[in-house]
Amino acid sequence: MLEAVLSALTPFNLVLAFVGVVLGTLIGALPGLSATMAVAVLVPFTFTMDPASGLIALGAVYTGAIYGGAYAAILVNTPGTPAAIATSLDGFPMAKRGDGDLAVTISCFASAFGGIVGALALLIVAPPLATIALSFGPVEYFWLAIFGLSLIAVLSRGATLKGIIGGFIGLGLSTVGSAVIGGDVRYTFGEPALLGGIHIIPALIGIYCVPVLLNMVGNNDPHIERAERGRGTRIPEALGHLWRSKINLIRSSVVGTVVGILPAAGGAVAGLVAYSEARRTSKHRKDFGKGAPDGVIASESANSATVGGGFVPTLVLGIPGTPPDAVILGALLVQGIRVGPQLFTDQADLVFTFVFGLLIATVLMIPTGLIIGRSAYHAISSIPKSALAPAIGVLIVIGSFAVEQNVMHVLMMVILGGFAWVALRYGFEPSPIVLGLILGPIAEQGFVQAWLIGSASGDLWGQYFGRPISLAIIFFTLLTLLWPIWSDRRAARKEARHV
């Protein structure tokens, strides 16, 4: 352990961690340039490095990119990465009323705490936690997706029916292209570009960014309140919020770690689940969606915790927990490193050096995040909309095209963005649509595979309702749906008694 700490603290590795965090933060802040893309771009440069140093660089970029997505979510209401979807729900309302600097500072500290929790889980309990991932079969992933879809009630901001309709629209969009199981071609209308389905990044940019851009151009109101001259990062105030919400902070970090362990779940699901739990257990549920710091704390601590959590199945089982983990796994294989349980014994020095390097990168994220965040807030709040709108327009076009260097993705982004703008004018929020689009393939694959297994074994109902983990997920799904109704009725009865 001591040798691993000293190895991680070498000047070269410290520089790699610092540069990786800065680059990752800047890339993650740009709509469309996801954490996966940031890691993939850096991979070729790590082949000439020592494996531990290369891993530290990749982990630092990954950590920074997940946090960087919060900047665009808070300051422009356009999540820089899918993991920051839940951050925009309360982060942008905070910026709108002039608390963007506070929101950025809270997100920085919450992200650092969540990242540390995830990295410690990787360091201390990686092999036992990996068995959780092995316990999840197709039916568990199906119910996990249904649990995620139950969060639509949280994202609907009071318009539950419209949220459900939006969720179904997202599910419908997720069925475009080749079927996840069987490969049947659906709803492509003879267009080859739709065979691969609707890519999540152009869809995310279009559904979130285009309406913001059009609204920005269509009215004279300031985008966000201008930063007060001389006001700093408001660190004491942010730390006060974090201390008062310490249970939310710890719970959300644990949620992010556990969700990160589950392959294909990722930061978007973790942030939404943690946000839902924070809202469900809060005494001020009505403040959520209107600029509640607890919403930012829950989302950012959870999505950053998925970094360490995602490495658990990647290193122990060779199963990538998140898309960036898949890229890092490929880099490990190219360098001749065999992942698996023996990695923690045969090459313990490599693993522990990487984990301590990841912890160092997470700590370095605090000063770099505060400096970059303060500059970004003052810049975006000061730039006139006549200059900000064209800049955002250029970035979203570049971000959509850069995913696969495909012009059709830009067209897809524009069409979905126009649709989302019209839908928003009629009260349909973008988040339920995006949630349905993200979770649709997971739900479809899990449902079809479970159906095939249940039909072959002659126990179809037992396949869906006879497994302990599935029953636990169903219970939490029902709890998420019914708890707000029960709480509102209890509050109404209390008010009636006082009257």
C-alpha positions in Angstrom: 0.0 0.0 0.0 2.8 2.4 1.0 4.6 1.7 -2.3 1.4 2.3 -4.2 0.9 5.7 -2.5 4.4 6.8 -3.2 4.2 5.7 -6.8 0.9 7.6 -7.2 2.6 10.7 -5.7 5.5 10.9 -8.2 5.7 14.2 -9.9 4.9 12.7 -13.3 1.7 11.0 -12.0 0.7 14.2 -10.2 1.0 16.2 -13.4 -0.9 13.5 -15.3 -3.7 13.6 -12.7 -3.9 17.4 -12.8 -3.8 17.8 -16.6 -6.3 14.9 -16.9 -8.8 16.6 -14.6 -8.5 20.0 -16.3 -8.9 18.5 -19.8 -11.7 16.2 -18.7 -13.6 19.1 -17.0 -13.3 21.3 -20.1 -14.4 18.6 -22.4 -17.3 17.5 -20.2 -18.5 21.1 -20.1 -19.0 21.2 -23.9 -22.4 19.7 -25.0 -21.9 16.5 -26.9 -18.3 15.9 -26.0 -19.0 13.1 -23.5 -16.8 11.4 -20.9 -16.5 8.4 -23.3 -15.2 10.6 -26.1 -12.7 12.3 -23.7 -11.3 9.0 -22.6 -11.2 7.5 -26.1 -9.3 10.5 -27.5 -6.6 10.1 -24.8 -6.2 6.3 -25.0 -3.5 6.3 -27.8 -1.3 8.7 -25.8 -1.2 6.2 -22.9 0.3 3.3 -24.9 3.8 4.7 -24.4 3.3 5.2 -20.7 3.7 2.9 -17.7 0.4 1.0 -17.3 -0.3 2.6 -13.9 0.5 6.1 -15.2 -1.7 5.5 -18.2 -4.6 4.4 -16.0 -4.2 7.4 -13.8 -4.4 9.7 -16.8 -7.5 8.0 -18.1 -9.2 7.9 -14.7 -8.5 11.6 -14.2 -10.0 12.6 -17.5 -13.0 10.4 -16.8 -13.5 12.0 -13.3 -13.1 15.5 -14.7 -15.5 14.9 -17.6 -18.3 13.7 -15.3 -18.0 16.8 -13.2 -17.5 19.1 -16.1 -21.0 18.3 -17.4 -22.4 20.2 -14.4 -21.2 23.6 -15.8 -23.4 23.5 -18.9 -26.3 22.0 -16.9 -26.2 24.7 -14.2 -25.2 27.8 -16.3 -26.9 27.0 -19.7 -29.5 24.4 -18.8 -27.9 22.0 -21.3 -26.3 19.0 -19.6 -22.8 18.6 -20.9 -23.0 14.9 -20.4 -26.0 12.5 -19.8 -24.8 12.1 -16.2 -25.7 15.8 -15.6 -29.4 15.5 -16.6 -30.6 15.6 -13.0 -28.2 18.5 -12.1 -30.0 20.8 -14.5 -33.3 20.3 -12.7 -32.2 22.5 -9.8 -28.9 23.9 -10.9 -30.2 26.1 -13.6 -33.0 27.6 -11.5 -30.3 28.5 -8.9 -28.3 30.2 -11.7 -31.4 31.9 -13.0 -32.0 33.6 -9.6 -28.3 34.6 -9.3 -26.9 31.7 -7.3 -25.0 30.0 -10.2 -21.7 30.5 -8.3 -23.1 28.7 -5.3 -24.5 25.9 -7.4 -21.1 25.4 -9.2 -19.3 25.3 -5.8 -21.8 22.9 -4.3 -21.5 20.6 -7.3 -17.7 20.7 -7.1 -17.6 19.6 -3.4 -20.4 17.1 -3.9 -18.6 15.6 -6.9 -15.4 15.3 -5.0 -17.1 13.6 -2.1 -18.9 11.1 -4.4 -15.7 10.4 -6.3 -13.8 9.7 -3.1 -16.6 7.3 -1.9 -16.6 5.4 -5.2 -12.8 5.2 -5.2 -12.7 3.9 -1.6 -15.3 1.3 -2.6 -13.0 0.1 -5.4 -10.1 0.0 -3.0 -11.7 -1.7 0.0 -14.6 -3.9 -1.2 -14.1 -4.4 -4.9 -14.4 -8.3 -5.1 -17.5 -8.6 -2.8 -19.2 -5.7 -4.6 -18.5 -7.3 -8.0 -20.7 -10.3 -6.9 -23.6 -7.9 -6.9 -23.2 -7.3 -10.6 -23.1 -11.1 -11.2 -26.4 -11.5 -9.4 -28.1 -9.3 -11.9 -29.7 -11.2 -14.8 -31.9 -9.9 -17.7 -35.0 -9.7 -15.6 -33.2 -7.6 -12.9 -32.1 -5.1 -15.6 -35.7 -5.0 -16.9 -37.0 -4.1 -13.5 -34.2 -1.6 -12.9 -35.2 0.1 -16.1 -38.8 0.2 -15.0 -37.6 1.6 -11.7 -35.8 4.3 -13.6 -39.0 5.0 -15.6 -40.9 5.4 -12.4 -38.8 8.5 -11.8 -40.8 10.3 -14.5 -43.2 11.4 -11.8 -40.3 13.2 -10.2 -39.1 14.8 -13.4 -42.6 16.0 -14.5 -42.7 19.0 -12.1 -46.4 18.6 -11.3 -47.6 17.6 -14.8 -47.5 13.8 -14.2 -49.7 12.9 -17.1 -47.6 14.9 -19.6 -44.5 13.4 -18.0 -45.8 9.9 -18.7 -46.7 10.8 -22.3 -43.2 12.2 -22.7 -41.7 9.0 -21.3 -43.7 6.9 -23.8 -42.4 9.2 -26.6 -38.9 8.5 -25.4 -39.6 4.8 -25.3 -41.0 5.0 -28.9 -37.8 6.8 -30.1 -35.7 4.1 -28.5 -37.3 1.4 -30.7 -36.1 3.1 -33.9 -33.5 1.0 -35.8 -32.4 -2.6 -35.3 -34.0 -4.4 -32.4 -31.7 -5.1 -29.5 -32.6 -8.8 -29.6 -33.3 -10.4 -32.9 -32.0 -7.5 -35.1 -35.5 -6.7 -36.6 -35.5 -3.4 -38.4 -38.2 -1.0 -37.2 -39.4 2.5 -38.0 -36.5 3.5 -40.3 -38.8 4.4 -43.2 -36.1 3.1 -45.6 -33.5 5.5 -44.3 -30.1 3.7 -43.8 -29.0 6.4 -41.2 -31.7 5.2 -38.8 -30.5 1.5 -38.8 -28.4 2.2 -35.8 -31.2 3.9 -34.0 -31.3 7.4 -32.5 -27.9 8.1 -30.9 -28.3 9.4 -27.4 -25.7 12.2 -27.6 -27.3 14.1 -30.6 -30.7 13.4 -29.1 -29.6 14.8 -25.7 -28.1 17.9 -27.4 -31.2 18.4 -29.5 -33.8 17.9 -26.8 -32.1 20.0 -24.2 -30.0 22.5 -26.0 -32.0 23.6 -29.0 -35.1 24.7 -27.0 -32.8 26.7 -24.7 -31.1 28.3 -27.7 -34.4 29.2 -29.4 -35.8 30.7 -26.1 -32.6 32.6 -25.7 -33.0 34.2 -29.1 -36.7 34.7 -28.8 -36.8 37.0 -25.7 -35.0 39.9 -24.2 -34.7 38.7 -20.7 -31.2 37.9 -19.4 -30.2 34.3 -19.6 -29.1 34.1 -16.0 -28.7 36.8 -13.3 -25.4 38.7 -13.8 -22.7 37.8 -11.3 -22.2 40.3 -8.6 -18.9 42.1 -8.9 -16.4 41.0 -6.3 -18.4 37.9 -5.1 -16.2 34.8 -4.9 -17.0 31.1 -4.9 -19.1 31.2 -1.7 -17.3 28.3 -0.2 -18.5 28.7 3.4 -22.1 28.9 2.3 -21.7 25.8 0.0 -20.0 23.8 2.9 -22.9 24.8 5.1 -25.4 23.4 2.7 -23.4 20.2 2.4 -23.2 19.8 6.1 -26.9 20.2 6.6 -27.5 17.7 3.8 -24.8 15.2 4.9 -27.3 12.3 5.0 -28.3 13.1 1.4 -24.7 13.4 0.4 -23.7 10.1 1.9 -26.8 8.3 0.6 -26.4 9.6 -2.9 -22.7 8.7 -3.0 -23.6 5.1 -2.0 -26.4 5.0 -4.6 -24.0 6.2 -7.3 -21.4 3.5 -6.3 -23.9 0.7 -6.4 -25.5 1.8 -9.7 -22.0 2.3 -11.2 -21.3 -1.4 -10.4 -24.2 -2.5 -12.6 -23.1 -2.7 -16.2 -24.9 -0.3 -18.6 -26.6 1.8 -15.9 -24.2 4.7 -15.7 -24.2 8.2 -14.3 -27.5 9.3 -15.8 -29.4 6.6 -14.0 -27.4 7.1 -10.8 -28.1 10.8 -10.7 -31.8 10.4 -11.3 -32.2 7.6 -8.7 -30.3 9.7 -6.1 -32.3 12.8 -7.0 -35.6 10.9 -6.6 -34.5 9.6 -3.2 -33.4 13.0 -2.1 -36.8 14.5 -3.1 -38.7 11.6 -1.6 -37.1 12.0 1.9 -36.8 15.8 1.9 -39.0 17.9 4.2 -39.0 20.5 1.4 -40.0 18.5 -1.6 -41.9 21.4 -3.1 -38.6 23.3 -3.5 -37.2 20.6 -5.8 -37.2 21.8 -9.4 -37.2 25.4 -8.3 -33.5 25.7 -7.2 -33.0 23.3 -4.3 -29.3 22.8 -3.4 -30.2 19.3 -2.2 -31.0 18.4 -5.9 -27.6 19.4 -7.1 -25.9 17.6 -4.1 -27.8 14.4 -4.9 -27.1 14.4 -8.6 -23.5 15.4 -8.6 -22.3 13.1 -5.7 -24.1 10.1 -7.3 -22.8 10.5 -10.8 -19.2 11.1 -9.7 -19.4 8.0 -7.4 -20.2 5.9 -10.5 -16.6 6.4 -11.7 -15.1 4.3 -8.9 -18.1 2.0 -8.8 -17.9 1.4 -12.5 -14.3 0.2 -12.2 -15.3 -2.6 -9.8 -16.8 -5.0 -12.4 -14.4 -3.7 -15.0 -11.3 -4.7 -13.1 -12.7 -7.7 -11.1 -14.9 -9.3 -13.8 -13.8 -7.7 -17.1 -17.4 -6.4 -17.5 -17.4 -2.6 -18.2 -19.7 -0.8 -15.7 -20.1 2.3 -17.9 -19.2 3.2 -21.5 -15.9 5.0 -20.6 -14.9 1.8 -18.6 -15.2 -0.2 -21.8 -12.7 2.1 -23.5 -10.3 1.9 -20.5 -10.8 -1.9 -20.5 -9.7 -2.0 -24.2 -6.6 0.1 -23.3 -5.7 -2.4 -20.5 -6.0 -5.4 -22.9 -3.8 -3.6 -25.5 -1.1 -3.3 -22.8 -1.4 -7.0 -22.0 -3.0 -6.6 -18.6 -5.5 -9.4 -17.9 -8.4 -8.3 -15.7 -10.1 -10.5 -13.3 -10.0 -11.4 -9.5 -6.3 -12.4 -9.8 -5.5 -8.8 -10.9 -5.8 -7.7 -7.2 -3.2 -10.3 -6.2 -0.9 -10.8 -9.2 -0.7 -7.1 -10.0 -1.7 -5.5 -6.8 0.9 -2.7 -7.2 -0.7 -1.6 -10.5 -4.3 -1.6 -9.1 -3.5 0.2 -5.9 -1.4 2.8 -7.6 -4.3 3.5 -10.0 -6.8 3.7 -7.1 -4.6 6.1 -5.1 -4.0 8.1 -8.3 -7.8 8.3 -8.8 -8.2 9.6 -5.3 -5.6 12.2 -5.9 -7.3 13.3 -9.1 -10.6 13.6 -7.3 -9.0 15.8 -4.6 -7.3 17.9 -7.3 -10.7 18.4 -8.8 -11.7 20.7 -6.0 -9.3 23.6 -6.7 -9.4 23.2 -10.4 -13.2 22.9 -10.4 -13.6 26.0 -8.2 -11.4 28.1 -10.4 -12.8 27.0 -13.7 -16.4 27.2 -12.3 -16.0 30.7 -11.0 -14.5 31.9 -14.3 -17.3 30.1 -16.3 -20.1 31.6 -14.2 -18.7 35.1 -14.5 -18.1 34.7 -18.2 -21.5 33.2 -19.1 -23.4 35.7 -16.9 -21.5 38.6 -18.5 -21.5 37.7 -22.1 -24.5 39.3 -24.0 -27.0 36.9 -25.5 -26.1 38.2 -29.0 -22.7 36.6 -28.6 -23.6 33.6 -26.3 -26.4 32.2 -28.5 -24.2 31.8 -31.7 -21.4 30.3 -29.6 -23.7 27.7 -28.1 -25.2 27.1 -31.6 -21.7 26.3 -33.0 -20.8 24.1 -30.1 -24.0 21.9 -30.3 -23.4 21.4 -34.1 -19.8 20.4 -33.5 -20.8 18.2 -30.6 -23.5 16.4 -32.6 -21.1 15.9 -35.6 -18.1 14.8 -33.5 -19.8 11.7 -32.0 -19.3 9.7 -35.2 -18.4 12.4 -37.8 -21.9 11.9 -39.2 -23.9 14.8 -40.7 -27.1 12.9 -40.1 -26.5 13.2 -36.4 -26.6 17.0 -36.8 -29.9 16.7 -38.8 -31.3 14.4 -36.1 -30.3 16.9 -33.4 -32.1 19.7 -35.2 -35.3 17.7 -35.8 -35.5 16.5 -32.2 -34.6 19.9 -30.9 -37.5 21.5 -32.9 -39.9 18.9 -31.7 -38.7 19.4 -28.0 -39.2 23.2 -28.4 -42.8 22.8 -29.5 -43.4 20.1 -26.8 -42.0 22.4 -24.1 -44.4 25.2 -25.1 -47.3 22.8 -24.4 -45.8 21.8 -21.0 -43.9 18.7 -21.9 -40.6 18.6 -20.0 -37.5 17.2 -21.9 -36.2 15.0 -19.1 -39.0 12.3 -19.3 -38.4 12.0 -23.0 -34.6 11.6 -22.6 -35.2 9.1 -19.7 -37.4 7.0 -21.9 -34.8 7.1 -24.7 -32.0 6.0 -22.4 -33.8 3.3 -20.5 -35.8 1.9 -23.5 -33.0 -0.4 -24.9 -32.2 -1.6 -21.3 -35.8 -2.5 -20.6 -36.4 -4.1 -24.0 -33.3 -6.3 -23.9 -34.0 -7.4 -20.3 -37.7 -8.1 -21.0 -37.1 -10.1 -24.2 -34.3 -12.1 -22.7 -36.3 -12.9 -19.6 -39.3 -13.9 -21.7 -37.2 -16.3 -23.8 -35.6 -17.8 -20.6 -39.0 -18.1 -18.9 -40.7 -19.6 -21.9 -37.9 -22.2 -22.3 -37.9 -23.1 -18.6 -41.7 -23.2 -18.4 -41.7 -20.7 -15.5 -42.5 -17.4 -17.1 -44.2 -15.7 -14.1 -41.5 -17.0 -11.8 -38.9 -15.5 -14.0 -40.3 -12.0 -13.6 -41.7 -12.2 -10.0 -39.9 -15.0 -8.3 -36.4 -13.7 -7.9 -35.4 -11.8 -4.7 -33.5 -8.9 -6.3 -36.4 -8.4 -8.7 -38.9 -8.3 -5.9 -36.7 -5.7 -4.0 -36.6 -3.5 -7.1 -40.3 -3.8 -7.6 -40.8 -2.8 -4.0 -38.7 0.3 -4.4 -40.5 1.2 -7.6 -43.8 1.0 -5.9 -42.4 3.0 -3.0 -41.2 5.7 -5.4 -44.6 6.0 -7.0 -46.7 5.8 -3.9 -44.6 7.6 -1.3 -45.4 11.2 -2.6 -49.1 10.4 -2.7 -49.1 9.1 0.9 -46.9 12.1 2.1 -49.1 14.7 0.5 -52.3 13.1 2.0 -50.6 13.0 5.4 -49.6 16.6 5.1 -53.1 17.5 4.1 -54.6 15.7 7.1 -52.1 17.6 9.4 -53.2 20.9 7.9 -56.8 20.0 8.3 -56.3 19.2 12.0 -54.5 22.5 12.7 -57.4 24.3 11.0 
